[in-house]
């Protein structure tokens, strides 16, 4: 034994596709006194291991035989999706050290970069140094775990300003925490300072993300497009660009961005699902099938896998007339449902897949019965945007000669008046309905009507009739369940409280409606809207609401039901 095991840690994970090198690394760690060493030959197994338990060390080969994802890409994915704890040391085992690799390693802020072959004593020293670095920043991580975010920011900035070791990483952490706390101006100033001083790509991306968090999508897009031009292989920049484009309703451009990033990181499950889902909504069946099938092949047991992927695959299989593969998808959905039987989301997917199978079997009455039952749930408080997309997609696949026009019009108007809160969401609803001419006209008319109600309320408020404006918004919001109108009423109440008599009564009404109908939207076109910030440094231990973004209740994550169904859920995201 070359070192005290207590100084290193008690548990390690080795990820290497080469069995000889993997076994050698495991033996070396045990010789160093680390008794619990788990080994994985592939990245899918490694993801599951990291999701199931915490490790003191993760030693990963830079390139994994038989995998499309590199070790560094795995690290970035684990950080982005909050799988890697703060105190875990991530060690990259490289077979060569080209200039590009060294630059990428520095940019990724690796804990340890080790070039093979190496001496055991050198490995022990590197692991010890990395472990001590984690321990030195332990006070900051402890503050995050205790939700003492202001203390964590102060400690980070103090270390950065004093030019202490790890000061740059601490500055980045401080900016991320400030952004997630909603202190957007402070975060932007810090990112701008870092970008000017060192021209760091992640700092420039932080500036764009700060603009986006402030609702300034024009500057956010300008900044991130410039970054993509100068750093064409920076995957996180494409994530942010795609997110901005989706919010602006430019879905075709967003698909190009998400497709580009899948070529940079072909083994990233989350990005494959984003690209495949957006391709589905835009009618690119071939691309959707390729991306979604690759996501399923990587692994459905990962917590990064979203059951929506299977539901959309089922739609594609139906459209192709492939009853056998549709049955396979339905069986997989039923397996998820058996694991999470209380999930209303999975129950909805199961019923919708059953309707698709009934359509292929020419059991039209059964398919229409299920479609109508799902549509009848549109008035429920827990009926969300994803459910609306599913209902529209299912109805437009029914034989139109068998669909009663009156029933369809009622269903479409109910969904449109509730969910048409922005251009981007309206266009997703239109895409879900396969751009059906009559449905498209109705949905866009609903968006125009909601916009007209909002504009009329603003006109009344500017004329001094603030109470009438609020009452109008609340009445229309309650009738339509539209989150935009309800939240606008709440904003006007807060802004003009002193000019409105009995404002407390109206405030209570607004709060009740917000609780019932202003659920956070966790998917737009399959792009996950969780507390994660695309392109951001993931700080595990934070339990912060993300900064406000353009669009009502778009970010955030209270679940719409009692199931582990939403993408950012801790136990079973995407189920």
Buried (B, 14 or more C-beta within 10 A) or exposed (E): EBBEBEBBBEBBBBBBBBEEBBEBBBEBBBBBBBEBBBBBBBBBBBBBBBBEEEBBBBBBBBBBEEBBBBBBBBBBBBBBBBBBBBBBBBBBBBEEBEEEBEEBBEBBBBBBBBBBEEEEEEBBEBBBEBBEBBEEBEEBBBBBBEEBBEBBBBBBBBBBEEEEEBBBBBBBBBBBBBBBBBBBEBBBBBBBBBBEEEEBBBBBBBBBBBBBBBBBBEBBBBBBBEBBEEBEBBBBBBBBBBBBBBBBBBBEBBBBBBBBBBEBBBBBBBBBBBBBBBBBBBEBBEBBBBBBBBBBEBBBEBBBBBBBBBBBBBBBBBBEEBBEBBBBBBEBBBEBBEEBEEBBBBBBBBBBBBBBBBBBEEBBEBBBEBBBEBBEEBEEEBBBBBBBBBBBBBBBBBEEEEBEEEBBEEBBBBBBBBBBBBBBBBBBBBBBBBEBEEBBEBBBBBBEBBBEBBEBBBEBBEEEBBBBBBBBBBBBBBEBBBBBBBBBBBBBBEEBEEEBEEBEEBBEBBBEBBEEBBBBBBBBBBBBBBBBBBBBBBBBBBEBEBBBBBBBBBBBBEBBBEBBBBBBBEEBBBB
